[in-house]
Amino acid sequence: MAHSTASSPVVGESVLDIRPVVFVVGLFLIVLAVAMAPAAAVSLSEGGGDWVIFAAAAAVTVFVGLAMILSCGGAKRRVNLRHVFLLATSIWAILPVFAALPFCFGSAALPYTDGFFEAMSGLTTTGATILADVGAQSPAILLWRSTLQWLGGIGIVLMAVTLLPMLRVGGMQVFKTEAFDTPDKIFSRVSPIALELAAIYALLTALWAALYWLVGMTPFDAVNHAMTTLSTGGFSTRPDGFAHWRSPAMLSVATGGMIVAALPFALYLQAARGNWRPLFSDDQVHVFLATLGLAAALIAAWLISDSGYDIGLAVLGAVFHATSIITGTGYTATDIQLWGGLPVLLLFVLQYVGGCAGSTTCGFKVFRFQVLFLAAKQQVARMLRPHIVMLPHYNGRPLLTGTTDAVMAYFFLYALSVSWLAVGLSFLGLDFTTAISGASSAISNVGPGFGEIIGPAGTYATLPDAAKWMLAFGMLIGRLEILSVLVLLQPAFWRE
């Protein structure tokens, strides 16, 4: 008698052992708990009561982290490709659960949905906020928001330099190096690379804190804005952002910091080792700066001709806001919606572009547009000469097999994610502008949207709870380059 084997498991197949992932997530929870110490210290020094909440939240986080570590103490922690995928998603999904505690039980007194949204926005460096009156928050809460974005920024850099190229997510394999060719090599060699990158990141943050202080910020404001500038997160300690200072020097410092954060940190690592040439010869850097310059020039020309702006103010405002949007930082110094049609349209498009791969920025990333352009150019050439053999090159090297297909798949899923999230928000009663700009901002991890509700002058506080959870999920998949999350939905993923 014939028997069907369609649903039978493969011989030797077993359920994925998640203990290695649980162990590493436990370590990250302990790091998160330690990161609560500066905010607790600030609260204690200024006589506030939030330090008790931060201490309690840290204790709970450490307890859970240690429990996760000890529960896996006897496990053989052999890591495979599935573990790396699961680890990337687990870290960004679980840490906000505990990072939300100070927002909920501290002086901010947010409902858990709002606290989770704020924490997810911070760790993914999105910059969308629930807090309607930032100026009324305690220094400890403000510092915690900035700390979350700073931690998220270094996490993004490390993931982009190590995990995503190895996982071949969205064409990131073009940045793969032999040092991180397999999961086993990643965890044995990532420590020295991580320390060097973290040192560069910390030094740049300290430099920008000093620059902000020199141009007029208080030390507290300077430290917070340095952390959110280098992480391209965009949280501010002032409710009106950079409009609070109205200082051209301050806008210039912020613009420089956002551009520095938008360039590949791997190139800074090479420069620190004595090889400066790639930082100035990288094609991706050239295209990013050219795109930013062109957009800023068009916006400045519009402001001068249509709105009668002074040339200096027009150029400075255009460069600052174009940089803020293309890098996904979300800083504002004025209500850009009042600028008119062309600037708003350009800024809306820029949020999809993003910065360079291997930076703290988000969005589609410049290199993917370069790969799509090469694919289109190749297709046009084949229409004229069908038998021509072309080998596309990126940064002077041939593109790896499958890179173009991976980028095209990512482009499709990116557009589909924005569309479906916008549709879901519309079903909740949000108007078209709020739904589409909210979805775009979440997937692109930009922060402020457009419209009267979530525009630069508004917040996400009045949205329904369901919308906040949907947007938080959008931030998660946008930060993890979509494919890293979707692969977990395949039943085959959970079998070894």
Buried (B, 14 or more C-beta within 10 A) or exposed (E): EEEEEEEEEEEEEEEBBBBBBBBBBBBBBBEBBEBBBBBBBBBBEEEBEBBBBBBBBBEBBBEBBBEBBEEBEEEEBEBBBBBBBBBBBBBBBBBBBBBBBBBBBBBBEBEBBBBBBBBBBBBBBBBBBBBEEBEEBBBBBBBBBBBBBBBBBBBBBBBBBBBBBBBBBBBBBBBBBEBBEBBEBBBEBBEEBBEBBEEBBEEBBEBBBBBBBEBEBEEBBBBBBBBBBBBBBBBBBBBBBBBBBEBBEBBBBBBBBBBBBBBBBBBBBBBBEEEEEBBEEBBBBEBBBEBBEEBBBBBBBBBBEEEEBEEEBBBBBBBBBBBBBBBBBBBBBBEBBEBBEBBBEBBBEBBBBBBBBBBBBBBBBBBBBBBBEBBEEBEEEEEEEEEEEEEBEBBEEEBBEEBBEBBBBBBEBBEEBBEBBBEBBBEEEBEEBBBBBBBBBBBBBBBBBBBEBBBBBBBBBEBEEEBBBBBBBBBBBBBBBBBBBBBBEEEEBEEE
